[in-house]
Every structure is written in structure tokens, then in C-alpha cells.
């Protein structure tokens, strides 16, 4: 039982370390051939938004809005991929052979 608790504590520590690393990591997404670039943390928090002057047309703010949304989505997709890669091995320890792999009954 002690070994089981130690395994669970280590998995929890590894998970927390991976989450902290994700929060510190920055990824970028862009739209319109780089006219709009969004930077998000690995946790998906929007950190920066860069808009090229060429993207700004006072007569067509709708397109600019679409480019911003697309750039943020692209950055969030990249953050989700990063999170999946970072957390995947840890989640497998909890899922598929998961907690049952820790020897817990009924898993």
C-alpha cells in the first residue's frame, strides 16, 4: 500500500511540474499570412496580439476581426497540441491501464 501511495504522489508531482512548464511555455499562431499573430501560453492564456499595419482597413474591420479570431484559434490549437504531448504520458498513467495499472481495485 505504501508503494501505491508513493506512485500516486510521484504521478501528482509529475503532473504539477508538467502543468507549470506548460504555463511558462509560449506558442504562436497566425492568420492572413502573418498579418495577425497571437501568442498564448501553453495553458491557452492569450499573452500578446500583433497586428500588421497592412491588416488595418477602417473600411473593413470585419476582416480584421476574423483574422484575430483565426490567429487566436491557431495559437490555442498549438497550445492544445503542446499540452497533449506534455500530459499524454502522464494521462496514460491515469487512463488506459491507468489507475488499474496502480493496482487499484475495480479499475
ABEGO torsion letter per residue (X at the ends): XAAAAAAAAAAAAAAAAAAAAAAABBBBBBBGGGABBBBBBAAGBBABBBBBAAABBAABAAAAAAAAAAAAAAAAAAAAAAAAAAAAAAAAAABAABAAAAGBBGX
